[in-house]
C-alpha cells in the first residue's frame, strides 16, 4: 500500500438529478475514490450506498452498505465532507445515493 501522500485520489461529485447509472468509471487498484457533495446536495442528509465489499468479506452483487462520512476539519459541514473507498479489489461495483 502506498503512503498517504503518494496515494492516487479520484473524486466523484454527487449532484441531485444526475443519473450516472450507465456510466463506467475505470479506476486502478490502490486508488482512493472519494464521494463529495455537489452544490445541489448541500444541506441535505445524503447517504451513499455501495456493493464494494468490506475487507475480508466476499462480494455479493445485491448486498449494499452505507459509507460513513469523513469530516476533515472536525466540523460537520457539507462543504468538505466526503466518504471514500480504498480500492483494493478488481471488479465491477455499483453505488447509489439518496437524501432526505
For each residue, the residues with C-beta under 8 A, 3 or more apart:
1: 30
2: 6 7 8 30
3: 6 7
4: 7
5:
6: 2 3
7: 2 3 4 30 31 32
8: 2 28 30 31 32
9: 31 32 33 34
10: 25 27 31 32 33 34
11: 33 34 35 36 82
12: 25 33 34 35 36
13: 36 37 38
14: 18 35 36 37 38 41 46 48 97
15: 18 38 39 40 41
16: 38 40 41 44 99
17: 40
18: 14 15 38
19: 22
20: 23
21: 96
22: 19
23: 20
24:
25: 10 12
26:
27: 10 31 33 87
28: 8 31 87
29: 87 88 89 90
30: 1 2 7 8 87 88
31: 7 8 9 10 27 28 87
32: 7 8 9 10 84 85 86 87
33: 9 10 11 12 27 84 85 87
34: 9 10 11 12 82 83 84
35: 11 12 14 48 67 82 83 84 95 97
36: 11 12 13 14 81 82
37: 13 14 41 42 44 46 78 81
38: 13 14 15 16 18 41 42
39: 15 42
40: 15 16 17
41: 14 15 16 37 38 44 46 78 99
42: 37 38 39 78 79
43: 78
44: 16 37 41 99 100
45: 99 100
46: 14 37 41 97 98 99
47: 66 97 98 99
48: 14 35 66 67 83 95 96 97
49: 64 65 66 67 95 96 97 98
50: 64 65 67 85 93 94 95
51: 59 60 61 62 63 64 65 93 94 95
52: 85 87 89 93 95
53: 57 58 59 60 63 89
54: 57 65
55: 88
56:
57: 53 54
58: 53
59: 51 53 89 91
60: 51 53 63
61: 51 94
62: 51
63: 51 53 60
64: 49 50 51 94 96
65: 49 50 51 54
66: 47 48 49
67: 35 48 49 50 83 84 85
68: 83
69: 81 82 83
70: 81 82 83 84
71: 74 75 76 77 80 81
72: 80 81 82
73: 77 80
74: 71
75: 71
76: 71 81
77: 71 73 80 81
78: 37 41 42 43 81
79: 42
80: 71 72 73 77
81: 36 37 69 70 71 72 76 77 78
82: 11 34 35 36 69 70 72
83: 34 35 48 67 68 69 70
84: 32 33 34 35 67 70
85: 32 33 50 52 67
86: 32
87: 27 28 29 30 31 32 33 52
88: 29 30 55
89: 29 52 53 59
90: 29
91: 59
92:
93: 50 51 52
94: 50 51 61 64
95: 35 48 49 50 51 52
96: 21 48 49 64
97: 14 35 46 47 48 49
98: 46 47 49
99: 16 41 44 45 46 47
100: 44 45
